[in-house]
Amino acid sequence: MADKYIKNIDFAQVLPLAEQVSYQPGQIVSKTLAQNGALSLTLFAFDKGEEISTHESEGDAMVVALDGEGEITVGGEKFTVHAGETIIMPSKTPHAVCAAERFKMFLIVVFPNK
């Protein structure tokens, strides 16, 4: 059997990505699909009002909104994203995520080669 580099999700099936992580009252739920020195793939489900406070990353981060509405702050500027929309958060730039409504997102972080 070949090595598998993506985990926690079924292979060789058509899947609605938003349904691969579930909302929980008063929580942020995350499901890591891949994590290594070059890349991180994580699904998130935020209950309304939940947030990840301002922080920085060594990699460029791309948020793909899957459901609901999220408020993304990048370098002090606020953006609203809805299902089907994407925003990039550059490396070493302060950013935060807050769920204006229940919000699901797919986070892709690409780290620099070292």
N, CA, C and O atoms as CSV, one atom per row, in Angstrom:
chain,resi,resn,atom,element,x,y,z
A,1,MET,N,N,0.836,-1.179,0.000
A,1,MET,CA,C,0.000,0.000,0.000
A,1,MET,C,C,0.889,1.254,0.000
A,1,MET,O,O,1.881,1.317,0.727
A,2,ALA,N,N,0.532,2.231,-0.805
A,2,ALA,CA,C,1.308,3.465,-0.914
A,2,ALA,C,C,1.196,4.294,0.357
A,2,ALA,O,O,0.203,4.211,1.081
A,3,ASP,N,N,2.232,5.099,0.621
A,3,ASP,CA,C,2.174,6.024,1.750
A,3,ASP,C,C,1.048,7.021,1.531
A,3,ASP,O,O,0.745,7.395,0.398
A,4,LYS,N,N,0.427,7.451,2.636
A,4,LYS,CA,C,-0.614,8.479,2.575
A,4,LYS,C,C,-0.127,9.681,3.362
A,4,LYS,O,O,0.293,9.553,4.512
A,5,TYR,N,N,-0.184,10.836,2.745
A,5,TYR,CA,C,0.316,12.055,3.358
A,5,TYR,C,C,-0.808,12.945,3.870
A,5,TYR,O,O,-0.569,13.861,4.657
A,6,ILE,N,N,-2.017,12.681,3.432
A,6,ILE,CA,C,-3.193,13.385,3.928
A,6,ILE,C,C,-3.934,12.417,4.842
A,6,ILE,O,O,-4.119,11.248,4.503
A,7,LYS,N,N,-4.362,12.918,6.014
A,7,LYS,CA,C,-5.013,12.060,7.006
A,7,LYS,C,C,-6.373,12.635,7.396
A,7,LYS,O,O,-6.719,13.758,7.028
A,8,ASN,N,N,-7.128,11.848,8.141
A,8,ASN,CA,C,-8.408,12.274,8.730
A,8,ASN,C,C,-9.487,12.616,7.713
A,8,ASN,O,O,-10.409,13.376,8.010
A,9,ILE,N,N,-9.371,12.051,6.508
A,9,ILE,CA,C,-10.372,12.277,5.467
A,9,ILE,C,C,-10.332,11.061,4.529
A,9,ILE,O,O,-9.275,10.473,4.304
A,10,ASP,N,N,-11.495,10.700,3.993
A,10,ASP,CA,C,-11.568,9.527,3.121
A,10,ASP,C,C,-10.907,9.785,1.772
A,10,ASP,O,O,-10.982,10.884,1.223
A,11,PHE,N,N,-10.266,8.756,1.257
A,11,PHE,CA,C,-9.624,8.812,-0.051
A,11,PHE,C,C,-10.582,8.304,-1.130
A,11,PHE,O,O,-11.515,7.552,-0.848
A,12,ALA,N,N,-10.331,8.728,-2.362
A,12,ALA,CA,C,-11.025,8.246,-3.557
A,12,ALA,C,C,-12.544,8.343,-3.423
A,12,ALA,O,O,-13.275,7.431,-3.808
A,13,GLN,N,N,-13.004,9.469,-2.866
A,13,GLN,CA,C,-14.430,9.752,-2.755
A,13,GLN,C,C,-14.653,11.232,-3.018
A,13,GLN,O,O,-13.792,12.059,-2.718
A,14,VAL,N,N,-15.796,11.558,-3.572
A,14,VAL,CA,C,-16.179,12.959,-3.722
A,14,VAL,C,C,-16.827,13.361,-2.401
A,14,VAL,O,O,-17.820,12.767,-1.981
A,15,LEU,N,N,-16.257,14.373,-1.750
A,15,LEU,CA,C,-16.702,14.767,-0.412
A,15,LEU,C,C,-17.009,16.263,-0.360
A,15,LEU,O,O,-16.255,17.068,-0.906
A,16,PRO,N,N,-18.106,16.638,0.292
A,16,PRO,CA,C,-18.328,18.064,0.557
A,16,PRO,C,C,-17.364,18.494,1.675
A,16,PRO,O,O,-17.503,18.045,2.812
A,17,LEU,N,N,-16.407,19.343,1.367
A,17,LEU,CA,C,-15.359,19.699,2.317
A,17,LEU,C,C,-15.933,20.300,3.603
A,17,LEU,O,O,-15.445,20.007,4.694
A,18,ALA,N,N,-16.957,21.131,3.480
A,18,ALA,CA,C,-17.548,21.772,4.663
A,18,ALA,C,C,-18.132,20.755,5.638
A,18,ALA,O,O,-18.246,21.045,6.830
A,19,GLU,N,N,-18.498,19.586,5.163
A,19,GLU,CA,C,-19.096,18.568,6.032
A,19,GLU,C,C,-18.051,17.704,6.731
A,19,GLU,O,O,-18.411,16.801,7.486
A,20,GLN,N,N,-16.779,17.958,6.499
A,20,GLN,CA,C,-15.719,17.143,7.105
A,20,GLN,C,C,-15.322,17.638,8.496
A,20,GLN,O,O,-14.481,17.024,9.153
A,21,VAL,N,N,-15.916,18.737,8.947
A,21,VAL,CA,C,-15.689,19.258,10.303
A,21,VAL,C,C,-17.042,19.777,10.799
A,21,VAL,O,O,-17.811,20.359,10.034
A,22,SER,N,N,-17.324,19.558,12.092
A,22,SER,CA,C,-18.643,19.880,12.644
A,22,SER,C,C,-18.585,21.023,13.645
A,22,SER,O,O,-17.609,21.181,14.379
A,23,TYR,N,N,-19.644,21.810,13.660
A,23,TYR,CA,C,-19.784,22.861,14.670
A,23,TYR,C,C,-20.030,22.234,16.038
A,23,TYR,O,O,-20.694,21.204,16.154
A,24,GLN,N,N,-19.482,22.873,17.071
A,24,GLN,CA,C,-19.747,22.512,18.453
A,24,GLN,C,C,-20.050,23.806,19.203
A,24,GLN,O,O,-19.337,24.794,19.030
A,25,PRO,N,N,-21.096,23.819,20.034
A,25,PRO,CA,C,-21.469,25.051,20.743
A,25,PRO,C,C,-20.310,25.618,21.565
A,25,PRO,O,O,-19.680,24.907,22.347
A,26,GLY,N,N,-20.042,26.915,21.371
A,26,GLY,CA,C,-19.042,27.613,22.152
A,26,GLY,C,C,-17.608,27.197,21.893
A,26,GLY,O,O,-16.737,27.446,22.726
A,27,GLN,N,N,-17.342,26.566,20.754
A,27,GLN,CA,C,-16.001,26.040,20.503
A,27,GLN,C,C,-15.503,26.357,19.093
A,27,GLN,O,O,-16.256,26.740,18.198
A,28,ILE,N,N,-14.203,26.177,18.951
A,28,ILE,CA,C,-13.555,26.115,17.636
A,28,ILE,C,C,-13.094,24.677,17.480
A,28,ILE,O,O,-12.329,24.173,18.303
A,29,VAL,N,N,-13.552,24.024,16.438
A,29,VAL,CA,C,-13.158,22.644,16.164
A,29,VAL,C,C,-12.198,22.664,14.982
A,29,VAL,O,O,-12.457,23.324,13.976
A,30,SER,N,N,-11.085,21.937,15.107
A,30,SER,CA,C,-10.149,21.854,13.991
A,30,SER,C,C,-9.872,20.397,13.655
A,30,SER,O,O,-9.912,19.520,14.518
A,31,LYS,N,N,-9.592,20.165,12.386
A,31,LYS,CA,C,-9.223,18.835,11.908
A,31,LYS,C,C,-8.027,18.996,10.988
A,31,LYS,O,O,-8.142,19.570,9.905
A,32,THR,N,N,-6.881,18.491,11.416
A,32,THR,CA,C,-5.658,18.579,10.624
A,32,THR,C,C,-5.672,17.495,9.559
A,32,THR,O,O,-5.866,16.317,9.856
A,33,LEU,N,N,-5.464,17.909,8.313
A,33,LEU,CA,C,-5.401,16.961,7.201
A,33,LEU,C,C,-3.962,16.646,6.813
A,33,LEU,O,O,-3.667,15.544,6.351
A,34,ALA,N,N,-3.065,17.616,7.002
A,34,ALA,CA,C,-1.635,17.401,6.730
A,34,ALA,C,C,-0.847,18.469,7.476
A,34,ALA,O,O,-1.279,19.614,7.604
A,35,GLN,N,N,0.320,18.061,7.963
A,35,GLN,CA,C,1.193,19.011,8.650
A,35,GLN,C,C,2.620,18.515,8.533
A,35,GLN,O,O,2.946,17.408,8.964
A,36,ASN,N,N,3.472,19.351,7.941
A,36,ASN,CA,C,4.901,19.053,7.884
A,36,ASN,C,C,5.660,20.370,7.786
A,36,ASN,O,O,5.053,21.434,7.914
A,37,GLY,N,N,6.936,20.328,7.569
A,37,GLY,CA,C,7.744,21.535,7.536
A,37,GLY,C,C,7.444,22.472,6.385
A,37,GLY,O,O,7.840,23.637,6.418
A,38,ALA,N,N,6.748,21.985,5.364
A,38,ALA,CA,C,6.477,22.795,4.183
A,38,ALA,C,C,5.029,23.260,4.073
A,38,ALA,O,O,4.744,24.265,3.420
A,39,LEU,N,N,4.098,22.517,4.722
A,39,LEU,CA,C,2.678,22.728,4.446
A,39,LEU,C,C,1.823,22.328,5.637
A,39,LEU,O,O,2.141,21.386,6.362
A,40,SER,N,N,0.746,23.053,5.822
A,40,SER,CA,C,-0.260,22.685,6.816
A,40,SER,C,C,-1.638,22.830,6.180
A,40,SER,O,O,-1.943,23.868,5.593
A,41,LEU,N,N,-2.473,21.797,6.292
A,41,LEU,CA,C,-3.845,21.813,5.786
A,41,LEU,C,C,-4.771,21.514,6.955
A,41,LEU,O,O,-4.690,20.437,7.545
A,42,THR,N,N,-5.652,22.454,7.302
A,42,THR,CA,C,-6.521,22.274,8.464
A,42,THR,C,C,-7.915,22.796,8.166
A,42,THR,O,O,-8.080,23.874,7.595
A,43,LEU,N,N,-8.922,22.017,8.561
A,43,LEU,CA,C,-10.312,22.449,8.500
A,43,LEU,C,C,-10.702,23.013,9.865
A,43,LEU,O,O,-10.294,22.480,10.897
A,44,PHE,N,N,-11.487,24.086,9.873
A,44,PHE,CA,C,-11.960,24.694,11.115
A,44,PHE,C,C,-13.458,24.918,11.056
A,44,PHE,O,O,-14.008,25.222,9.997
A,45,ALA,N,N,-14.123,24.766,12.210
A,45,ALA,CA,C,-15.519,25.148,12.393
A,45,ALA,C,C,-15.594,26.011,13.653
A,45,ALA,O,O,-15.292,25.543,14.751
A,46,PHE,N,N,-15.996,27.270,13.489
A,46,PHE,CA,C,-16.098,28.223,14.590
A,46,PHE,C,C,-17.564,28.431,14.937
A,46,PHE,O,O,-18.373,28.713,14.053
A,47,ASP,N,N,-17.916,28.297,16.200
A,47,ASP,CA,C,-19.249,28.715,16.608
A,47,ASP,C,C,-19.288,30.239,16.583
A,47,ASP,O,O,-18.248,30.890,16.676
A,48,LYS,N,N,-20.476,30.805,16.458
A,48,LYS,CA,C,-20.632,32.258,16.393
A,48,LYS,C,C,-19.925,32.919,17.573
A,48,LYS,O,O,-20.104,32.518,18.723
A,49,GLY,N,N,-19.113,33.946,17.269
A,49,GLY,CA,C,-18.425,34.708,18.293
A,49,GLY,C,C,-17.077,34.161,18.715
A,49,GLY,O,O,-16.335,34.841,19.423
A,50,GLU,N,N,-16.741,32.946,18.299
A,50,GLU,CA,C,-15.437,32.358,18.653
A,50,GLU,C,C,-14.358,32.962,17.764
A,50,GLU,O,O,-14.628,33.370,16.634
A,51,GLU,N,N,-13.133,33.014,18.283
A,51,GLU,CA,C,-12.071,33.642,17.505
A,51,GLU,C,C,-10.697,33.076,17.832
A,51,GLU,O,O,-10.466,32.511,18.901
A,52,ILE,N,N,-9.804,33.247,16.882
A,52,ILE,CA,C,-8.375,33.007,17.078
A,52,ILE,C,C,-7.759,34.400,17.135
A,52,ILE,O,O,-7.835,35.162,16.171
A,53,SER,N,N,-7.149,34.725,18.269
A,53,SER,CA,C,-6.637,36.075,18.483
A,53,SER,C,C,-5.442,36.373,17.572
A,53,SER,O,O,-4.894,35.482,16.923
A,54,THR,N,N,-5.065,37.623,17.545
A,54,THR,CA,C,-3.998,38.104,16.671
A,54,THR,C,C,-2.692,37.352,16.927
A,54,THR,O,O,-2.253,37.197,18.066
A,55,HIS,N,N,-2.094,36.896,15.845
A,55,HIS,CA,C,-0.833,36.171,15.900
A,55,HIS,C,C,-0.150,36.306,14.539
A,55,HIS,O,O,-0.721,36.864,13.602
A,56,GLU,N,N,1.070,35.793,14.441
A,56,GLU,CA,C,1.816,35.781,13.179
A,56,GLU,C,C,2.215,34.356,12.852
A,56,GLU,O,O,2.258,33.489,13.725
A,57,SER,N,N,2.506,34.126,11.582
A,57,SER,CA,C,2.950,32.818,11.115
A,57,SER,C,C,4.207,32.994,10.276
A,57,SER,O,O,4.413,34.035,9.652
A,58,GLU,N,N,5.039,31.966,10.270
A,58,GLU,CA,C,6.239,31.978,9.429
A,58,GLU,C,C,5.899,31.711,7.969
A,58,GLU,O,O,6.727,31.940,7.088
A,59,GLY,N,N,4.674,31.222,7.703
A,59,GLY,CA,C,4.278,30.911,6.335
A,59,GLY,C,C,3.150,31.794,5.848
A,59,GLY,O,O,2.472,32.448,6.640
A,60,ASP,N,N,2.953,31.810,4.532
A,60,ASP,CA,C,1.786,32.466,3.945
A,60,ASP,C,C,0.577,31.575,4.192
A,60,ASP,O,O,0.638,30.362,3.992
A,61,ALA,N,N,-0.526,32.187,4.629
A,61,ALA,CA,C,-1.733,31.428,4.957
A,61,ALA,C,C,-2.874,31.839,4.036
A,61,ALA,O,O,-3.106,33.026,3.804
A,62,MET,N,N,-3.578,30.846,3.518
A,62,MET,CA,C,-4.740,31.089,2.670
A,62,MET,C,C,-5.970,30.511,3.353
A,62,MET,O,O,-6.006,29.327,3.688
A,63,VAL,N,N,-6.978,31.354,3.558
A,63,VAL,CA,C,-8.251,30.914,4.117
A,63,VAL,C,C,-9.238,30.770,2.970
A,63,VAL,O,O,-9.436,31.699,2.186
A,64,VAL,N,N,-9.859,29.590,2.878
A,64,VAL,CA,C,-10.947,29.354,1.939
A,64,VAL,C,C,-12.208,29.196,2.791
A,64,VAL,O,O,-12.345,28.215,3.523
A,65,ALA,N,N,-13.120,30.151,2.697
A,65,ALA,CA,C,-14.356,30.099,3.468
A,65,ALA,C,C,-15.266,29.012,2.890
A,65,ALA,O,O,-15.505,28.970,1.683
A,66,LEU,N,N,-15.769,28.137,3.759
A,66,LEU,CA,C,-16.596,27.014,3.327
A,66,LEU,C,C,-18.069,27.180,3.694
A,66,LEU,O,O,-18.946,26.659,3.004
A,67,ASP,N,N,-18.342,27.913,4.791
A,67,ASP,CA,C,-19.711,28.066,5.276
A,67,ASP,C,C,-19.765,29.273,6.203
A,67,ASP,O,O,-18.793,29.563,6.901
A,68,GLY,N,N,-20.877,29.969,6.215
A,68,GLY,CA,C,-21.071,31.062,7.156
A,68,GLY,C,C,-20.323,32.323,6.785
A,68,GLY,O,O,-20.062,32.600,5.615
A,69,GLU,N,N,-19.983,33.088,7.827
A,69,GLU,CA,C,-19.333,34.376,7.635
A,69,GLU,C,C,-18.231,34.549,8.665
A,69,GLU,O,O,-18.445,34.369,9.864
A,70,GLY,N,N,-17.042,34.902,8.177
A,70,GLY,CA,C,-15.915,35.135,9.066
A,70,GLY,C,C,-15.342,36.517,8.875
A,70,GLY,O,O,-15.400,37.091,7.787
A,71,GLU,N,N,-14.784,37.044,9.954
A,71,GLU,CA,C,-14.082,38.318,9.888
A,71,GLU,C,C,-12.597,38.034,10.048
A,71,GLU,O,O,-12.158,37.516,11.075
A,72,ILE,N,N,-11.836,38.377,9.028
A,72,ILE,CA,C,-10.398,38.139,9.013
A,72,ILE,C,C,-9.712,39.494,9.117
A,72,ILE,O,O,-9.988,40.405,8.337
A,73,THR,N,N,-8.815,39.615,10.089
A,73,THR,CA,C,-8.037,40.844,10.235
A,73,THR,C,C,-6.617,40.543,9.782
A,73,THR,O,O,-5.989,39.600,10.263
A,74,VAL,N,N,-6.116,41.348,8.854
A,74,VAL,CA,C,-4.758,41.186,8.323
A,74,VAL,C,C,-4.056,42.530,8.442
A,74,VAL,O,O,-4.466,43.513,7.825
A,75,GLY,N,N,-3.005,42.565,9.231
A,75,GLY,CA,C,-2.260,43.803,9.393
A,75,GLY,C,C,-3.124,44.962,9.871
A,75,GLY,O,O,-2.900,46.107,9.478
A,76,GLY,N,N,-4.109,44.674,10.717
A,76,GLY,CA,C,-4.983,45.709,11.259
A,76,GLY,C,C,-6.192,46.042,10.403
A,76,GLY,O,O,-7.075,46.770,10.856
A,77,GLU,N,N,-6.261,45.528,9.171
A,77,GLU,CA,C,-7.407,45.779,8.290
A,77,GLU,C,C,-8.382,44.606,8.351
A,77,GLU,O,O,-7.971,43.450,8.249
A,78,LYS,N,N,-9.685,44.903,8.518
A,78,LYS,CA,C,-10.706,43.853,8.645
A,78,LYS,C,C,-11.361,43.565,7.300
A,78,LYS,O,O,-11.672,44.468,6.524
A,79,PHE,N,N,-11.561,42.261,7.054
A,79,PHE,CA,C,-12.218,41.781,5.840
A,79,PHE,C,C,-13.300,40.791,6.242
A,79,PHE,O,O,-13.135,40.056,7.215
A,80,THR,N,N,-14.397,40.763,5.510
A,80,THR,CA,C,-15.444,39.779,5.731
A,80,THR,C,C,-15.405,38.781,4.586
A,80,THR,O,O,-15.375,39.164,3.417
A,81,VAL,N,N,-15.405,37.481,4.934
A,81,VAL,CA,C,-15.411,36.432,3.917
A,81,VAL,C,C,-16.644,35.549,4.091
A,81,VAL,O,O,-17.094,35.291,5.207
A,82,HIS,N,N,-17.171,35.097,2.968
A,82,HIS,CA,C,-18.339,34.217,2.919
A,82,HIS,C,C,-17.973,32.954,2.147
A,82,HIS,O,O,-16.946,32.908,1.470
A,83,ALA,N,N,-18.807,31.945,2.250
A,83,ALA,CA,C,-18.564,30.678,1.563
A,83,ALA,C,C,-18.176,30.917,0.109
A,83,ALA,O,O,-18.835,31.663,-0.615
A,84,GLY,N,N,-17.084,30.262,-0.302
A,84,GLY,CA,C,-16.599,30.365,-1.676
A,84,GLY,C,C,-15.569,31.461,-1.879
A,84,GLY,O,O,-14.987,31.571,-2.959
A,85,GLU,N,N,-15.335,32.278,-0.849
A,85,GLU,CA,C,-14.351,33.353,-0.975
A,85,GLU,C,C,-13.046,32.972,-0.282
A,85,GLU,O,O,-13.017,32.098,0.585
A,86,THR,N,N,-11.971,33.642,-0.681
A,86,THR,CA,C,-10.628,33.335,-0.198
A,86,THR,C,C,-9.903,34.623,0.159
A,86,THR,O,O,-10.133,35.670,-0.446
A,87,ILE,N,N,-9.023,34.530,1.152
A,87,ILE,CA,C,-8.145,35.642,1.490
A,87,ILE,C,C,-6.778,35.075,1.858
A,87,ILE,O,O,-6.678,34.000,2.450
A,88,ILE,N,N,-5.726,35.813,1.500
A,88,ILE,CA,C,-4.357,35.409,1.816
A,88,ILE,C,C,-3.837,36.287,2.946
A,88,ILE,O,O,-4.000,37.507,2.931
A,89,MET,N,N,-3.211,35.647,3.921
A,89,MET,CA,C,-2.575,36.350,5.029
A,89,MET,C,C,-1.073,36.138,4.878
A,89,MET,O,O,-0.583,35.025,5.066
A,90,PRO,N,N,-0.331,37.208,4.535
A,90,PRO,CA,C,1.103,37.048,4.296
A,90,PRO,C,C,1.870,36.648,5.555
A,90,PRO,O,O,1.459,36.961,6.673
A,91,SER,N,N,2.972,35.964,5.359
A,91,SER,CA,C,3.809,35.558,6.491
A,91,SER,C,C,4.267,36.784,7.283
A,91,SER,O,O,4.403,37.885,6.750
A,92,LYS,N,N,4.495,36.549,8.558
A,92,LYS,CA,C,5.035,37.565,9.471
A,92,LYS,C,C,4.183,38.822,9.535
A,92,LYS,O,O,4.687,39.890,9.883
A,93,THR,N,N,2.892,38.715,9.204
A,93,THR,CA,C,1.945,39.821,9.305
A,93,THR,C,C,0.890,39.445,10.339
A,93,THR,O,O,0.288,38.377,10.229
A,94,PRO,N,N,0.649,40.287,11.337
A,94,PRO,CA,C,-0.364,39.952,12.345
A,94,PRO,C,C,-1.731,39.724,11.698
A,94,PRO,O,O,-2.163,40.495,10.841
A,95,HIS,N,N,-2.394,38.661,12.121
A,95,HIS,CA,C,-3.724,38.350,11.597
A,95,HIS,C,C,-4.547,37.650,12.666
A,95,HIS,O,O,-4.005,37.099,13.624
A,96,ALA,N,N,-5.870,37.679,12.489
A,96,ALA,CA,C,-6.806,37.060,13.422
A,96,ALA,C,C,-8.039,36.608,12.655
A,96,ALA,O,O,-8.304,37.081,11.550
A,97,VAL,N,N,-8.799,35.680,13.259
A,97,VAL,CA,C,-10.032,35.174,12.659
A,97,VAL,C,C,-11.128,35.212,13.717
A,97,VAL,O,O,-10.929,34.754,14.842
A,98,CYS,N,N,-12.283,35.759,13.353
A,98,CYS,CA,C,-13.430,35.799,14.255
A,98,CYS,C,C,-14.672,35.374,13.468
A,98,CYS,O,O,-14.848,35.755,12.310
A,99,ALA,N,N,-15.527,34.581,14.110
A,99,ALA,CA,C,-16.752,34.117,13.463
A,99,ALA,C,C,-17.886,35.097,13.743
A,99,ALA,O,O,-18.451,35.106,14.837
A,100,ALA,N,N,-18.215,35.915,12.757
A,100,ALA,CA,C,-19.344,36.838,12.874
A,100,ALA,C,C,-20.645,36.045,12.996
A,100,ALA,O,O,-21.561,36.430,13.722
A,101,GLU,N,N,-20.699,34.960,12.286
A,101,GLU,CA,C,-21.746,33.938,12.350
A,101,GLU,C,C,-21.000,32.611,12.432
A,101,GLU,O,O,-19.771,32.595,12.370
A,102,ARG,N,N,-21.711,31.512,12.569
A,102,ARG,CA,C,-21.000,30.225,12.488
A,102,ARG,C,C,-20.193,30.236,11.193
A,102,ARG,O,O,-20.658,30.717,10.160
A,103,PHE,N,N,-18.982,29.701,11.267
A,103,PHE,CA,C,-18.051,29.865,10.150
A,103,PHE,C,C,-17.169,28.637,10.027
A,103,PHE,O,O,-16.591,28.170,11.008
A,104,LYS,N,N,-17.071,28.117,8.802
A,104,LYS,CA,C,-16.139,27.025,8.510
A,104,LYS,C,C,-15.139,27.511,7.479
A,104,LYS,O,O,-15.470,28.249,6.551
A,105,MET,N,N,-13.889,27.067,7.676
A,105,MET,CA,C,-12.850,27.468,6.726
A,105,MET,C,C,-11.841,26.346,6.549
A,105,MET,O,O,-11.675,25.485,7.412
A,106,PHE,N,N,-11.177,26.385,5.407
A,106,PHE,CA,C,-10.058,25.509,5.100
A,106,PHE,C,C,-8.831,26.397,5.110
A,106,PHE,O,O,-8.739,27.351,4.337
A,107,LEU,N,N,-7.886,26.083,5.986
A,107,LEU,CA,C,-6.669,26.882,6.120
A,107,LEU,C,C,-5.508,26.132,5.499
A,107,LEU,O,O,-5.224,24.987,5.853
A,108,ILE,N,N,-4.841,26.796,4.565
A,108,ILE,CA,C,-3.652,26.243,3.903
A,108,ILE,C,C,-2.501,27.173,4.240
A,108,ILE,O,O,-2.548,28.361,3.923
A,109,VAL,N,N,-1.465,26.643,4.882
A,109,VAL,CA,C,-0.283,27.441,5.200
A,109,VAL,C,C,0.900,26.832,4.473
A,109,VAL,O,O,1.162,25.634,4.583
A,110,VAL,N,N,1.617,27.671,3.726
A,110,VAL,CA,C,2.809,27.242,3.007
A,110,VAL,C,C,3.997,27.908,3.677
A,110,VAL,O,O,4.085,29.133,3.753
A,111,PHE,N,N,4.917,27.069,4.166
A,111,PHE,CA,C,6.074,27.553,4.909
A,111,PHE,C,C,7.286,27.700,3.991
A,111,PHE,O,O,7.375,27.028,2.963
A,112,PRO,N,N,8.227,28.586,4.365
A,112,PRO,CA,C,9.421,28.775,3.521
A,112,PRO,C,C,10.316,27.537,3.544
A,112,PRO,O,O,10.340,26.787,4.520
A,113,ASN,N,N,11.044,27.341,2.456
A,113,ASN,CA,C,12.046,26.260,2.418
A,113,ASN,C,C,13.180,26.611,3.358
A,113,ASN,O,O,13.659,27.745,3.368
A,114,LYS,N,N,13.603,25.654,4.138
A,114,LYS,CA,C,14.702,25.907,5.079
A,114,LYS,C,C,15.831,24.963,4.824
A,114,LYS,O,O,16.850,25.019,5.513
